[in-house]
Amino acid sequence: MTTEFILRQLFFRPRPPAEWLTVPGLEKAQAEQLLDWLENHGYEQRRVAVSADGRLAVRYRPRRLADLANR
């Protein structure tokens, strides 16, 4: 999975506005890269989950909604 693929999942996938979004099937380095990117772009609500096969999933909330929820 490339960084370009991950970024496409972040921005070009249709989704309901309030849900947590998930990028599944990541290796450790990919998850770290994505978490760093999310942090650097102001996404405060981020989570990591480990699947049964040991792959990682990064969960995050869209920045706009995270900001509204914290007010």
C-alpha positions in Angstrom: 0.0 0.0 0.0 1.5 3.3 -1.0 1.2 6.7 0.7 -0.7 7.9 -2.4 -3.3 5.1 -2.0 -3.7 6.0 1.7 -4.2 9.7 0.9 -6.8 8.8 -1.7 -8.7 6.8 1.0 -8.6 9.9 3.2 -9.9 12.4 0.8 -11.8 10.8 -2.2 -14.0 8.2 -0.6 -17.7 9.1 -0.1 -18.6 8.9 3.6 -21.1 10.2 6.1 -19.7 13.3 7.8 -19.7 12.2 11.5 -18.2 8.7 11.3 -14.8 7.5 12.3 -12.9 6.6 9.1 -10.6 3.5 8.9 -7.6 2.7 6.8 -7.1 -1.1 7.4 -4.4 -3.6 6.5 -1.3 -1.5 7.3 2.1 -2.6 8.2 3.8 -0.8 11.2 5.8 1.7 9.1 2.7 2.6 7.0 0.6 3.2 10.1 3.3 5.3 11.7 3.6 7.4 8.5 -0.2 7.9 8.3 -0.4 8.8 12.0 2.4 11.3 11.6 0.6 12.8 8.6 -2.7 13.1 10.4 -1.1 14.7 13.4 0.8 17.2 11.2 -2.4 18.1 9.5 -4.4 18.8 12.7 -6.3 15.5 13.1 -6.5 15.2 16.8 -8.8 12.2 17.1 -6.7 9.1 16.0 -6.7 5.5 17.0 -4.8 2.3 16.1 -6.3 -1.1 16.2 -4.6 -4.5 15.6 -6.4 -7.2 13.7 -6.2 -10.9 14.3 -3.5 -11.3 11.6 -1.3 -8.6 13.2 -2.0 -5.9 10.6 -2.8 -2.5 11.8 -5.8 -0.2 11.1 -5.7 3.5 11.7 -9.0 5.1 12.7 -9.5 8.9 12.7 -12.3 11.4 12.7 -12.4 14.2 10.0 -10.7 17.3 11.4 -13.7 19.6 11.0 -15.9 17.3 13.1 -13.2 16.7 15.7 -12.9 20.4 16.2 -16.6 20.9 16.6 -16.9 18.0 19.0 -14.2 19.5 21.3 -16.0 22.9 21.7 
